[in-house]
Amino acid sequence: MTAYDLAIIGLGYVGMPLAKEATAAGLRVVGFEVDPVKVESLNAGTSYIDDLTDADLEHMLAGGFTATLDESVLADSRTVVICVPTPLDEDHRPDLSAVEGATGTVARNLRAGTLVVLESTTWPGTTDEVARPILEKGSGLTAGTDFHLAFSPERIDPGNPKYGLRNTPKVVGGYTPACKDRAVGFYSQFIEQVVPVSGTREAEMAKLLENTYRHVNIALVNEMAIFCDELGVDLWESIEAAATKPFGFQKFLPGPGVGGHCIPVDPSYLSYTVRKLGYPFRFVELAQEINERMPSYVVARVQRLLNRQRKPVNGSRVLLLGVTYKPDIADERETPALPVARALLDLGAELVFADPYVKEWRVDDVDVPREEDLAKGVAEADVTLLLQQHAAFDLSIVEDQGKLVLDTRGVLAEGERVERL
């Protein structure tokens, strides 16, 4: 009998919700992580994940969950799920180094009969063309015969109060039909609806399609925001009006750029795949171009606000409200606040920030001062720039006391001193 029902490699925003639900379902779960600080924190009952409280973690530990730096636990696990990050390199190409490293670790410890699942977002073909050869060469075992192999894309939405791992349908694709059946059986133990597809490539593509769809539609409204401002059209009102249509329309909102672990990254994986065929994925690359230009457009709008008061950006105090990539979480990955701040600093602005979830913030080598008193920060700023609408912010203070305000989220009432993006 194996010591563990599940071993998870990578104890971040994907791995830990998986560990939580599997432990709650009665599975014997171990987490393998190469970062000793994370392992020590988890085993001490201190969570570093937005969607996992210390109380949640304590309950998991009481249920038998443990984190370890010892890769040998993988050999004692019936199922191994890989949840490591897949970022882009400096040339905006997929960086699979973490996946390759994790897969190599699994291969060294792989035993016959084990189910191996990759959850890390990647280009179609990775499970078969990258992971499988590493697993087979390192273990001497054959996928589909000696061990089971599957891909199941993560669908974690940090901070979502309605949909978590358990009640979000789980797409699963196997290397063989038997691999698929084994993976479906595994996830069905703690996820309400499992959606099988015919292969690993279809499962890999499903994830990229989901986020490319969002990426393209966000780019659409971002570009509309730019020309609607010049046309004198309230795009926010138009979007709400369009959203009353009960079919054929889904509401997307403009903003200062895209952030997080998916939207800025996943479409590049799909574009990379298409480019390997010899031609560009023009739709995605255009969307990328539009979304990446939004921070500079936001800065241009700040300049315009100050110009109306006959002030330069140079020497002006600019308060950034919210520097995380989405509201009510501490996650700063790919946050558009960073390129906005970088551009403002280059123009000589005096920056301060307010964010209840971020205690210290650096832009390149510059420490940006944190303002704890919202009213004081707004009153002292020449321009208040609302980048993220955390629920903790009293927006009435911003509306009533801001000298000049640019609202990039469409949540403030427009007036003499308040403009929306």
Secondary structure as GFF3:
##gff-version 3
##sequence-region A 1 421
A	DSSP	beta_strand	4	9	.	.	.	ID=ss1
A	DSSP	alpha_helix	15	24	.	.	.	ID=ss2
A	DSSP	beta_strand	29	32	.	.	.	ID=ss3
A	DSSP	alpha_helix	36	43	.	.	.	ID=ss4
A	DSSP	alpha_helix	54	62	.	.	.	ID=ss5
A	DSSP	beta_strand	66	68	.	.	.	ID=ss6
A	DSSP	three_ten_helix	71	76	.	.	.	ID=ss7
A	DSSP	beta_strand	77	82	.	.	.	ID=ss8
A	DSSP	alpha_helix	97	109	.	.	.	ID=ss9
A	DSSP	beta_strand	115	118	.	.	.	ID=ss10
A	DSSP	alpha_helix	126	126	.	.	.	ID=ss11
A	DSSP	pi_helix	127	131	.	.	.	ID=ss12
A	DSSP	alpha_helix	132	139	.	.	.	ID=ss13
A	DSSP	beta_strand	148	151	.	.	.	ID=ss14
A	DSSP	beta_strand	170	174	.	.	.	ID=ss15
A	DSSP	alpha_helix	177	187	.	.	.	ID=ss16
A	DSSP	beta_strand	194	197	.	.	.	ID=ss17
A	DSSP	alpha_helix	200	231	.	.	.	ID=ss18
A	DSSP	alpha_helix	235	242	.	.	.	ID=ss19
A	DSSP	alpha_helix	266	275	.	.	.	ID=ss20
A	DSSP	alpha_helix	282	308	.	.	.	ID=ss21
A	DSSP	beta_strand	317	321	.	.	.	ID=ss22
A	DSSP	alpha_helix	337	346	.	.	.	ID=ss23
A	DSSP	beta_strand	350	354	.	.	.	ID=ss24
A	DSSP	beta_strand	361	363	.	.	.	ID=ss25
A	DSSP	beta_strand	366	368	.	.	.	ID=ss26
A	DSSP	alpha_helix	374	380	.	.	.	ID=ss27
A	DSSP	beta_strand	383	386	.	.	.	ID=ss28
A	DSSP	alpha_helix	395	401	.	.	.	ID=ss29
A	DSSP	beta_strand	405	407	.	.	.	ID=ss30
A	DSSP	beta_strand	418	420	.	.	.	ID=ss31
###
